[in-house]
Amino acid sequence: MNNTDTVISDQPDNLQLRCKTCDTPVHSRKTIPPSPAPHLLRTIQAPNATEAIHLREALRLANPIVHQLDDDIPHVQMLLDELRRKRELLLKFIAEQNAIVAPIRRLPAEILAEIFVLCMNYDISSFDPMQSPLLVGRVCRGWRQVALSTQKLWSSITVTDYRSSSKMVKLWMSRAISAPLTIHLNSAHHYSSNVGEIESVIAVLVQYCDRWQHLDMNFYRTRASCLSSIRHNLPLLESLRIRSSTAFVNIFEVAPHLHTLSLDSWSSRIRLKVPWSQLTELETQVSCSTDGLYTLKLMPNLVKCTMHKSDNSGSVLPHNISVITLSHLRFFCILGIRPDNIFNHLHLPTISALRIGYQEMSGMRWYSRQPFMSLLSSRTLRKLEIEDGLDEYQDSTHIGHFLQATPALEELHLRGLNYPWVTDDLLHLLTRCANTDVLVPALETLEISSELIPCGPSTSMIESRWRIAKEDGYGGARLKRLQFQMSGSNNWLVDVENLNRLRKCRQEGMVISITVSEPKGRAHLSGIWMTHAIAQAPYMSEYPCFPVLNVTEVQQHNLEDGLLSKLVKYLHVQMIEELRGEVLRGVFEDEVFCFFSYNTVVITG
């Protein structure tokens, strides 16, 4: 073959570099010739006459080969481009065929519809094309058919200043057919440039107010007049949330099925007229204890109630208020309100869950006074949460005292993360011993947050409430779930024996989560030490590595990238003695115990 010009074969399955003239394959005959004077390379010695002749001849022959290669390169590039194009087509083909056999195609339409509903974001305009339901309807024909036939996707409408459109609302209504409606009106900016469009959207929605089931409103007060026509026309309304101060006054006065009310501003409630006596669930801000009690007095059928104290409100002691009996109240949450001011005037015979958040500046704790103790005497309480009021060791004594009045308590949450308030005595009281009465014998879930929690007494308490009940045939409940959160280390995780005892409880089925959140500046360790620790562990490859599971949060701070994860993955439990007092405290079969700066999950299961 004299002509080395090349072509690519027309047959895509036999792509080869071929000669343009004779169509034969071009073989790699262009080789690099050896140097006539290799001994002169990397020297400054000049070639002799013979060597110079041979060098010039070699150069004469090499230069045309370079030109020939330059001519072949574009054709080879064409071949590569074609191969890449064919590869992309094959990848697309594989993806399409994988999609055909994907498990999601076998999902029933009902399950697919529920997934679409769970994808909805009620804080964003329903008309956003990048949100469900519009987004899922653009994936394929089948998904679009499922979306269009799911009334629940179209019966929930969020209207915001963004993409508000009366035309789109009418489309939603046509697809919702006759389903009850969930309406979110979120347009709190009176200076919005499309006020007219928003009001036209509300006007369309008002036409369907007889189908409103849930209503969430957060818009400027001048737009309240748009809702005036819905009065006496809310036969299906069950829940109402008002997130802005507005003058609705008597719009919701008649709503025969309304049972849930949420008010983000205590001023919204002052003149608001709703069927208070039929409400069973309330979440609201109050200005003071007296305000809260007067509110409770309006709702004798409450089942669930949450009250927050307004940040800008003062403190007024209740006066001239008789005892209020709430016979149906099962869940009661008060945050920021002095508890005994409330409990002094309440009788809750069926209360089962109580959550209290109140920070007392000084004096006797509210949970050590009679109003709270009297409340516990109902013996119906199953769940108790106390937060923000635990900051000294004396608090443990008060807690041990009032827990004696809660024999039926099943869940206990005590949160005081910023102070060391947990004592050995409290843990001993919670420890079950044979032939001895124990606090809260029915306890199944325990959460404690404190700056420090004693390690040894905690382990004994945990083990006793899990294992002794089983082995001794004790009639009380087993502690099934435990969560400790600390902001200081103390001597936790140093004692391998205690860790083994905890591990055994966990292996038998107990759920244990112990977290150390070390304050900044307490425990800093550089990547240099970590590298040294790994280098000083020659037996890492000799022992079987324990898998690292259930570590839900590990913050790598000031450490080389990936170094910490490598350390906790390969360190063996026998290294504990060498690394004691440093970052690592131990690695067990299916949990990691470690300790370093910032939020670090120590035990999790």
QUITALIN-V727996 format. One record per residue. N is the residue number from 1. RES is the residue in one small letter. SS is DSSP state (A for helix, B for strand, O for the rest). D_CENTER is the distance of its C-alpha to the mean C-alpha in Angstrom with 2 decimals. Layout:
n->{N,N}
res->{RES,RES}
ss->{SS,SS}
d_center->{D_CENTER,D_CENTER}
This chain:
n->{1,2,3,4,5,6,7,8,9,10,11,12,13,14,15,16,17,18,19,20,21,22,23,24,25,26,27,28,29,30,31,32,33,34,35,36,37,38,39,40,41,42,43,44,45,46,47,48,49,50,51,52,53,54,55,56,57,58,59,60,61,62,63,64,65,66,67,68,69,70,71,72,73,74,75,76,77,78,79,80,81,82,83,84,85,86,87,88,89,90,91,92,93,94,95,96,97,98,99,100,101,102,103,104,105,106,107,108,109,110,111,112,113,114,115,116,117,118,119,120,121,122,123,124,125,126,127,128,129,130,131,132,133,134,135,136,137,138,139,140,141,142,143,144,145,146,147,148,149,150,151,152,153,154,155,156,157,158,159,160,161,162,163,164,165,166,167,168,169,170,171,172,173,174,175,176,177,178,179,180,181,182,183,184,185,186,187,188,189,190,191,192,193,194,195,196,197,198,199,200,201,202,203,204,205,206,207,208,209,210,211,212,213,214,215,216,217,218,219,220,221,222,223,224,225,226,227,228,229,230,231,232,233,234,235,236,237,238,239,240,241,242,243,244,245,246,247,248,249,250,251,252,253,254,255,256,257,258,259,260,261,262,263,264,265,266,267,268,269,270,271,272,273,274,275,276,277,278,279,280,281,282,283,284,285,286,287,288,289,290,291,292,293,294,295,296,297,298,299,300,301,302,303,304,305,306,307,308,309,310,311,312,313,314,315,316,317,318,319,320,321,322,323,324,325,326,327,328,329,330,331,332,333,334,335,336,337,338,339,340,341,342,343,344,345,346,347,348,349,350,351,352,353,354,355,356,357,358,359,360,361,362,363,364,365,366,367,368,369,370,371,372,373,374,375,376,377,378,379,380,381,382,383,384,385,386,387,388,389,390,391,392,393,394,395,396,397,398,399,400,401,402,403,404,405,406,407,408,409,410,411,412,413,414,415,416,417,418,419,420,421,422,423,424,425,426,427,428,429,430,431,432,433,434,435,436,437,438,439,440,441,442,443,444,445,446,447,448,449,450,451,452,453,454,455,456,457,458,459,460,461,462,463,464,465,466,467,468,469,470,471,472,473,474,475,476,477,478,479,480,481,482,483,484,485,486,487,488,489,490,491,492,493,494,495,496,497,498,499,500,501,502,503,504,505,506,507,508,509,510,511,512,513,514,515,516,517,518,519,520,521,522,523,524,525,526,527,528,529,530,531,532,533,534,535,536,537,538,539,540,541,542,543,544,545,546,547,548,549,550,551,552,553,554,555,556,557,558,559,560,561,562,563,564,565,566,567,568,569,570,571,572,573,574,575,576,577,578,579,580,581,582,583,584,585,586,587,588,589,590,591,592,593,594,595,596,597,598,599,600,601,602,603,604,605}
res->{m,n,n,t,d,t,v,i,s,d,q,p,d,n,l,q,l,r,c,k,t,c,d,t,p,v,h,s,r,k,t,i,p,p,s,p,a,p,h,l,l,r,t,i,q,a,p,n,a,t,e,a,i,h,l,r,e,a,l,r,l,a,n,p,i,v,h,q,l,d,d,d,i,p,h,v,q,m,l,l,d,e,l,r,r,k,r,e,l,l,l,k,f,i,a,e,q,n,a,i,v,a,p,i,r,r,l,p,a,e,i,l,a,e,i,f,v,l,c,m,n,y,d,i,s,s,f,d,p,m,q,s,p,l,l,v,g,r,v,c,r,g,w,r,q,v,a,l,s,t,q,k,l,w,s,s,i,t,v,t,d,y,r,s,s,s,k,m,v,k,l,w,m,s,r,a,i,s,a,p,l,t,i,h,l,n,s,a,h,h,y,s,s,n,v,g,e,i,e,s,v,i,a,v,l,v,q,y,c,d,r,w,q,h,l,d,m,n,f,y,r,t,r,a,s,c,l,s,s,i,r,h,n,l,p,l,l,e,s,l,r,i,r,s,s,t,a,f,v,n,i,f,e,v,a,p,h,l,h,t,l,s,l,d,s,w,s,s,r,i,r,l,k,v,p,w,s,q,l,t,e,l,e,t,q,v,s,c,s,t,d,g,l,y,t,l,k,l,m,p,n,l,v,k,c,t,m,h,k,s,d,n,s,g,s,v,l,p,h,n,i,s,v,i,t,l,s,h,l,r,f,f,c,i,l,g,i,r,p,d,n,i,f,n,h,l,h,l,p,t,i,s,a,l,r,i,g,y,q,e,m,s,g,m,r,w,y,s,r,q,p,f,m,s,l,l,s,s,r,t,l,r,k,l,e,i,e,d,g,l,d,e,y,q,d,s,t,h,i,g,h,f,l,q,a,t,p,a,l,e,e,l,h,l,r,g,l,n,y,p,w,v,t,d,d,l,l,h,l,l,t,r,c,a,n,t,d,v,l,v,p,a,l,e,t,l,e,i,s,s,e,l,i,p,c,g,p,s,t,s,m,i,e,s,r,w,r,i,a,k,e,d,g,y,g,g,a,r,l,k,r,l,q,f,q,m,s,g,s,n,n,w,l,v,d,v,e,n,l,n,r,l,r,k,c,r,q,e,g,m,v,i,s,i,t,v,s,e,p,k,g,r,a,h,l,s,g,i,w,m,t,h,a,i,a,q,a,p,y,m,s,e,y,p,c,f,p,v,l,n,v,t,e,v,q,q,h,n,l,e,d,g,l,l,s,k,l,v,k,y,l,h,v,q,m,i,e,e,l,r,g,e,v,l,r,g,v,f,e,d,e,v,f,c,f,f,s,y,n,t,v,v,i,t,g}
ss->{O,O,O,O,O,B,B,B,O,O,O,A,A,A,O,O,B,B,B,O,O,O,O,O,B,O,O,O,O,O,O,O,O,O,O,O,O,A,A,A,O,O,O,O,O,O,O,O,A,A,A,A,A,A,A,A,A,A,A,A,A,A,A,A,A,A,A,A,A,A,A,A,A,A,A,A,A,A,A,A,A,A,A,A,A,A,A,A,A,A,A,A,A,A,A,A,A,A,A,A,O,O,A,A,A,A,O,O,A,A,A,A,A,A,A,A,A,A,O,O,O,O,O,O,O,O,O,O,O,O,O,O,O,O,O,A,A,A,O,O,A,A,A,A,A,A,A,A,O,O,A,A,A,A,O,B,B,B,B,B,O,O,O,O,O,A,A,A,A,A,A,A,A,A,A,A,O,O,O,O,B,B,B,B,B,B,B,O,O,O,O,O,O,O,A,A,A,A,A,A,A,A,A,A,A,A,O,O,A,A,A,B,B,B,B,B,B,B,B,O,A,A,A,A,A,A,A,A,A,A,O,O,O,O,O,O,O,O,B,B,B,B,O,O,O,O,O,O,O,O,O,O,O,O,O,O,O,O,O,B,B,B,B,O,O,A,A,A,A,O,O,O,O,O,O,A,A,A,O,O,B,B,B,B,B,B,O,O,A,A,A,A,A,A,A,A,A,O,O,O,O,O,O,B,B,B,B,B,B,O,O,O,O,O,O,O,O,O,O,O,O,O,O,B,B,O,O,O,O,O,B,B,B,B,B,O,O,O,A,A,A,A,A,O,O,B,B,O,O,O,O,O,B,B,B,B,B,O,O,O,O,O,O,O,O,A,A,A,O,A,A,A,A,A,A,A,O,O,O,O,O,O,B,B,B,B,B,O,O,O,O,O,O,A,A,A,A,A,A,A,A,A,A,A,A,O,O,O,O,O,B,B,B,B,B,B,O,O,O,O,O,O,O,A,A,A,A,A,A,A,O,O,O,O,O,O,O,O,O,O,O,O,O,O,B,B,B,B,B,B,O,O,O,O,A,A,A,A,A,A,A,A,A,A,A,A,A,A,A,A,A,O,O,O,O,O,O,O,O,O,B,B,B,B,B,B,O,O,O,O,O,O,O,O,O,A,A,A,A,A,A,A,A,A,A,A,A,O,O,O,B,B,B,B,B,B,B,B,O,O,O,O,O,O,O,O,A,A,A,A,A,A,A,A,A,O,O,A,A,A,A,O,O,O,O,O,O,O,O,O,O,O,O,B,O,O,O,O,O,O,O,O,A,A,A,A,A,A,A,A,O,O,A,A,A,A,A,A,A,O,O,O,O,B,B,B,B,B,O,O,B,B,B,B,O,O,O,B,B,B,B,B,B,B,O}
d_center->{70.38,71.73,69.13,65.66,64.00,61.17,59.33,56.26,57.19,56.61,55.18,51.41,51.36,54.05,52.93,55.37,56.99,60.53,63.72,64.42,68.10,68.37,64.82,64.74,61.69,61.64,61.60,60.58,64.13,63.47,63.32,63.32,66.89,67.56,68.79,72.64,72.37,69.21,70.89,70.92,67.15,65.61,69.13,71.30,74.34,76.00,76.89,80.57,82.43,81.68,78.02,77.82,79.38,76.87,73.95,75.13,75.55,72.02,70.63,72.75,71.27,67.64,67.36,67.95,65.32,62.75,63.80,63.50,59.97,59.08,60.35,58.35,54.96,54.34,55.11,52.78,50.07,50.78,50.33,46.95,45.79,46.84,45.09,41.84,42.21,42.88,39.87,37.58,39.20,38.68,34.98,34.65,36.69,34.49,31.28,33.01,34.31,30.99,29.51,32.36,31.62,27.78,26.39,24.78,28.40,29.00,26.31,28.06,27.92,26.40,23.26,23.08,23.41,20.49,18.30,19.72,18.92,15.21,15.27,16.69,15.36,17.31,17.05,19.03,22.61,23.25,26.00,23.97,25.14,21.91,19.94,20.44,23.11,25.30,23.36,23.40,27.02,27.98,26.95,30.00,32.63,31.20,27.75,29.59,31.72,28.79,27.11,30.47,31.16,27.88,28.73,25.26,24.09,26.89,27.12,24.02,24.97,23.30,26.03,25.47,27.85,26.80,28.65,30.10,32.86,35.05,36.01,32.44,32.10,35.27,33.97,30.85,33.20,35.44,32.69,31.21,34.79,35.02,31.44,30.22,28.36,25.09,25.80,23.62,26.01,24.41,27.26,27.62,29.77,33.43,34.52,32.83,35.38,34.93,35.48,38.10,35.90,33.15,35.83,37.27,33.91,33.74,37.37,36.57,33.72,36.08,38.42,35.96,35.07,36.60,33.64,30.89,28.67,25.68,26.16,23.82,25.92,25.47,28.60,31.60,34.17,37.02,35.37,35.50,38.99,37.64,36.48,39.77,40.93,38.18,39.74,41.05,39.44,36.02,36.86,33.41,31.13,28.82,26.14,26.54,24.31,26.11,24.13,27.21,30.57,32.97,36.31,35.67,38.06,39.25,37.55,35.53,38.35,38.97,36.01,37.06,33.71,31.45,29.56,26.32,26.48,23.97,25.52,23.71,27.11,29.65,32.45,31.51,32.65,36.06,37.99,35.63,37.40,35.46,36.54,35.17,36.87,35.06,31.48,29.41,26.04,25.78,23.34,25.31,26.26,29.60,32.05,33.28,33.89,36.87,34.98,32.37,35.18,37.08,34.02,33.57,37.28,36.93,34.61,36.26,34.17,30.71,28.40,25.15,25.22,22.99,24.92,24.00,26.83,27.39,27.26,30.73,32.40,34.93,35.62,38.31,39.52,40.02,43.66,45.75,42.88,43.73,41.41,38.99,38.35,35.18,36.02,32.99,30.17,27.70,24.63,25.29,23.03,24.81,23.29,25.74,28.78,31.37,30.93,34.60,35.73,33.83,34.57,38.28,38.59,36.41,37.22,34.30,35.95,33.08,30.02,27.50,24.31,24.55,22.13,23.89,22.92,26.07,27.34,31.09,33.08,35.99,38.11,37.56,34.04,33.33,32.24,35.68,37.65,39.23,37.22,34.05,36.12,37.87,34.69,33.72,37.17,36.23,34.83,32.42,29.32,26.74,23.64,23.88,21.41,23.01,21.39,22.90,26.37,26.67,28.32,31.53,32.98,35.01,31.89,31.74,35.24,34.35,31.33,33.58,36.10,34.07,32.34,35.85,35.76,32.69,33.91,31.72,28.39,25.78,22.60,22.85,20.34,22.09,20.29,22.38,20.69,23.17,26.35,28.00,28.91,28.64,32.14,33.78,35.56,32.48,31.23,34.75,34.80,31.64,33.24,35.01,38.59,41.17,43.52,41.66,39.67,36.06,33.75,31.41,32.66,30.32,27.14,24.52,21.28,21.49,19.14,20.92,19.93,22.89,24.10,26.10,26.36,29.58,29.07,32.14,32.21,28.50,29.15,32.21,30.44,27.60,30.21,32.57,30.22,29.20,32.54,35.44,34.72,34.98,38.02,40.04,39.39,38.16,37.35,34.16,30.61,28.77,25.75,23.13,19.90,19.90,17.52,19.20,17.85,20.52,21.18,24.40,25.64,29.02,30.33,27.22,27.01,30.60,32.27,31.97,33.64,30.96,28.24,30.26,30.53,26.77,26.38,28.96,27.19,24.05,26.20,27.74,24.49,23.05,19.31,19.27,16.69,18.41,16.86,19.07,18.03,21.31,22.49,23.51,27.05,27.20,26.72,27.32,28.37,29.45,29.24,32.97,32.69,30.01,32.39,35.19,33.33,32.82,36.43,37.73,36.25,38.95,38.21,34.75,36.46,38.69,36.18,33.70,30.25,27.53,24.42,21.22,18.55,15.46,14.78,11.04,11.62,14.94,15.94,19.19,21.19,24.80,25.07,26.57,24.32,23.41,25.67,23.35,21.78,25.40,26.43,23.99,24.60,28.37,29.36,31.20,31.19,34.81,33.84,32.49,35.92,36.26,32.91,32.90,32.12,30.27,26.73,26.69,27.35,27.30,25.97,26.27,26.31,22.69,20.90,21.12,22.41,22.36,22.64,22.65,21.55,18.21,15.16,16.16,15.32,18.86,18.87,16.28,17.25}
